[in-house]
Amino acid sequence: MAEPSPELVVLELGCGSGTFTAELARAFPHLVAIDVAETLIEVARSRSPTIDFRVMDAHRMSFADATFDLVVGCSVLHHLDWGSALREVHRVLKPGGRVRFSEPNLMNPQIFVQKNWPWLKRRLGDSPDEYAFTARRIQRDLKIAGFDDIVAEPFEFLHPSVPPLAIGAVLRIERWLEHTHLRAIAGSLRITARKSGA
């Protein structure tokens, strides 16, 4: 896939408090960022007042059909009704438009236990309906929904609890692990796909 152009009209799904939004807006000036939580949108607006933030449910977006060239999100899909959100994402994308997401990998042992053991799920602050994906499920569902050029690949072994002084060493190990069979149990999935029709 060619490098994304700054001319693209881009939607950030589930922007939360805007953790990634300002960086996205530097790459994509035509960015709209949505989240269902008004309090988080208020924080995001206070951080980046020039960005177009909107309070909106990803399952029922008010955008016209074929509005966006690209829809992106980081760790948002596993909070949603995947089927419903996927239909909406497909609807608001232009033909040939693309998606780029990063999501928890259910094949990772820690994530598998965390998402399937209710006590641990509560203890770690997950919501009761929160889940994770396998690459195979992502590929199947995107294909059924009318996407092609689908990639769902495991990446990232850097855990949030790694001490700052150890991050460099862990990243070096991560680069090596991503070239082995252990890649399948990485912590995240990198997801890209194109809406069919162009």
C-alpha positions as CSV (number, residue, x, y, z in Angstrom):
1,M,0.0,0.0,0.0
2,A,1.3,3.5,-0.9
3,E,2.0,6.0,1.9
4,P,-1.2,7.8,3.0
5,S,-1.6,11.3,1.5
6,P,-2.3,14.3,3.7
7,E,-5.2,15.1,1.3
8,L,-7.2,12.1,2.7
9,V,-10.3,12.7,4.6
10,V,-9.8,10.6,7.8
11,L,-12.0,9.4,10.7
12,E,-10.5,8.4,14.0
13,L,-12.8,6.0,15.7
14,G,-12.9,6.0,19.5
15,C,-10.5,8.8,20.0
16,G,-11.1,8.9,23.8
17,S,-9.2,11.8,25.4
18,G,-7.2,12.4,22.2
19,T,-4.1,10.4,23.0
20,F,-3.2,9.9,19.4
21,T,-5.3,12.5,17.7
22,A,-2.9,15.4,17.6
23,E,-0.2,13.3,15.9
24,L,-2.8,12.0,13.4
25,A,-3.9,15.5,12.7
26,R,-0.3,16.5,11.8
27,A,-0.3,13.7,9.2
28,F,-3.9,14.2,8.1
29,P,-5.2,17.8,8.3
30,H,-8.7,16.6,7.2
31,L,-9.3,14.6,10.3
32,V,-12.5,14.1,12.3
33,A,-12.3,12.3,15.6
34,I,-15.2,10.7,17.4
35,D,-16.0,9.1,20.7
36,V,-19.2,8.2,22.5
37,A,-18.0,9.6,25.8
38,E,-18.7,13.4,26.1
39,T,-16.3,13.8,29.0
40,L,-13.4,12.3,27.0
41,I,-14.2,14.5,24.0
42,E,-14.1,17.5,26.3
43,V,-10.6,16.5,27.5
44,A,-9.5,15.9,23.9
45,R,-10.8,19.4,22.8
46,S,-8.9,21.0,25.6
47,R,-5.7,19.3,24.4
48,S,-6.2,20.1,20.7
49,P,-8.9,22.8,20.2
50,T,-8.4,23.1,16.4
51,I,-9.3,19.5,15.7
52,D,-12.8,18.5,14.7
53,F,-13.9,16.3,17.7
54,R,-17.5,15.0,17.8
55,V,-19.5,13.0,20.3
56,M,-20.8,10.1,18.3
57,D,-21.7,6.4,18.6
58,A,-19.5,4.3,16.3
59,H,-22.5,2.0,15.8
60,R,-24.8,4.8,14.4
61,M,-22.6,7.5,12.9
62,S,-24.3,10.6,11.4
63,F,-21.9,10.9,8.5
64,A,-23.2,10.4,4.9
65,D,-22.3,7.3,3.0
66,A,-18.8,7.3,1.4
67,T,-17.5,10.3,3.4
68,F,-14.0,9.1,4.4
69,D,-10.9,7.8,2.6
70,L,-9.4,6.2,5.7
71,V,-10.8,5.1,9.1
72,V,-8.3,4.5,11.9
73,G,-8.3,3.5,15.6
74,C,-6.2,2.1,18.3
75,S,-7.6,-0.4,20.8
76,V,-11.2,0.6,20.1
77,L,-12.9,-2.2,18.2
78,H,-12.8,-4.7,21.1
79,H,-15.0,-2.3,23.1
80,L,-17.7,-2.3,20.3
81,D,-20.3,-4.6,18.9
82,W,-17.9,-5.6,16.1
83,G,-20.4,-6.6,13.5
84,S,-22.5,-3.4,13.9
85,A,-19.4,-1.1,14.0
86,L,-17.9,-2.9,11.0
87,R,-21.0,-2.2,8.9
88,E,-20.9,1.5,9.8
89,V,-17.2,1.8,9.0
90,H,-17.9,0.1,5.7
91,R,-20.8,2.5,5.0
92,V,-18.9,5.7,5.7
93,L,-15.8,4.7,3.7
94,K,-15.5,5.7,0.1
95,P,-15.1,2.8,-2.4
96,G,-11.4,1.9,-2.3
97,G,-11.1,3.5,1.2
98,R,-9.0,1.9,3.8
99,V,-9.0,0.9,7.4
100,R,-6.1,0.8,9.8
101,F,-6.5,-0.5,13.4
102,S,-4.5,-2.0,16.2
103,E,-6.3,-4.4,18.5
104,P,-5.4,-6.9,21.3
105,N,-4.4,-10.3,20.0
106,L,-6.4,-13.1,21.6
107,M,-3.6,-15.5,20.9
108,N,-1.4,-13.7,23.4
109,P,-1.5,-15.9,26.6
110,Q,-2.0,-12.9,29.0
111,I,-4.7,-11.3,26.9
112,F,-6.4,-14.7,26.5
113,V,-6.6,-15.2,30.3
114,Q,-7.5,-11.6,30.9
115,K,-10.4,-11.6,28.5
116,N,-11.8,-15.0,29.6
117,W,-11.4,-15.0,33.4
118,P,-14.0,-12.7,34.8
119,W,-12.2,-12.1,38.1
120,L,-9.0,-10.9,36.4
121,K,-11.0,-9.0,33.9
122,R,-12.6,-6.9,36.7
123,R,-9.3,-6.6,38.6
124,L,-7.6,-5.1,35.5
125,G,-10.4,-2.7,34.8
126,D,-11.8,-4.3,31.7
127,S,-15.5,-3.8,31.0
128,P,-17.6,-7.0,31.1
129,D,-18.3,-7.1,27.4
130,E,-14.7,-6.3,26.4
131,Y,-12.9,-8.9,24.3
132,A,-10.1,-9.4,21.9
133,F,-9.6,-10.8,18.3
134,T,-7.7,-13.4,16.5
135,A,-6.2,-12.6,13.1
136,R,-8.4,-15.3,11.5
137,R,-11.6,-13.8,12.8
138,I,-10.6,-10.3,11.7
139,Q,-9.8,-11.6,8.2
140,R,-13.0,-13.5,7.9
141,D,-15.3,-10.8,9.2
142,L,-13.7,-8.1,7.0
143,K,-14.0,-10.3,3.9
144,I,-17.7,-11.0,4.6
145,A,-18.3,-7.2,5.1
146,G,-16.9,-6.4,1.6
147,F,-13.2,-5.6,2.3
148,D,-10.2,-6.9,0.4
149,D,-6.4,-6.5,0.7
150,I,-6.9,-7.6,4.3
151,V,-3.9,-8.0,6.6
152,A,-4.2,-8.9,10.3
153,E,-0.7,-9.5,11.6
154,P,0.5,-10.0,15.2
155,F,3.1,-7.4,16.4
156,E,4.3,-5.9,19.7
157,F,5.7,-7.6,22.7
158,L,6.4,-4.4,24.7
159,H,4.1,-4.7,27.8
160,P,2.9,-1.4,29.5
161,S,4.5,-2.5,32.8
162,V,8.1,-2.6,31.3
163,P,10.2,-0.1,33.2
164,P,11.4,2.8,31.1
165,L,15.1,1.8,31.4
166,A,14.3,-1.6,29.9
167,I,12.3,-0.4,26.9
168,G,15.3,-0.3,24.5
169,A,16.3,-3.9,25.3
170,V,12.7,-5.1,25.1
171,L,12.3,-3.4,21.7
172,R,15.5,-5.2,20.4
173,I,14.2,-8.5,21.6
174,E,10.8,-7.7,20.1
175,R,12.3,-7.1,16.6
176,W,14.0,-10.5,16.8
177,L,10.8,-12.3,18.1
178,E,8.7,-10.8,15.2
179,H,10.8,-12.9,12.8
180,T,10.1,-16.2,14.7
181,H,7.0,-18.4,15.1
182,L,6.5,-16.7,18.5
183,R,5.2,-13.7,16.5
184,A,1.7,-15.4,16.6
185,I,1.4,-14.6,20.3
186,A,2.4,-11.0,20.2
187,G,0.2,-8.6,22.2
188,S,-1.5,-6.8,19.3
189,L,-2.8,-7.2,15.8
190,R,-2.0,-4.7,13.1
191,I,-5.1,-4.6,10.8
192,T,-5.4,-3.0,7.4
193,A,-8.0,-3.5,4.6
194,R,-9.5,-1.8,1.6
195,K,-13.2,-1.4,0.9
196,S,-14.0,-3.2,-2.4
197,G,-15.3,-1.2,-5.3
198,A,-12.4,0.9,-6.6
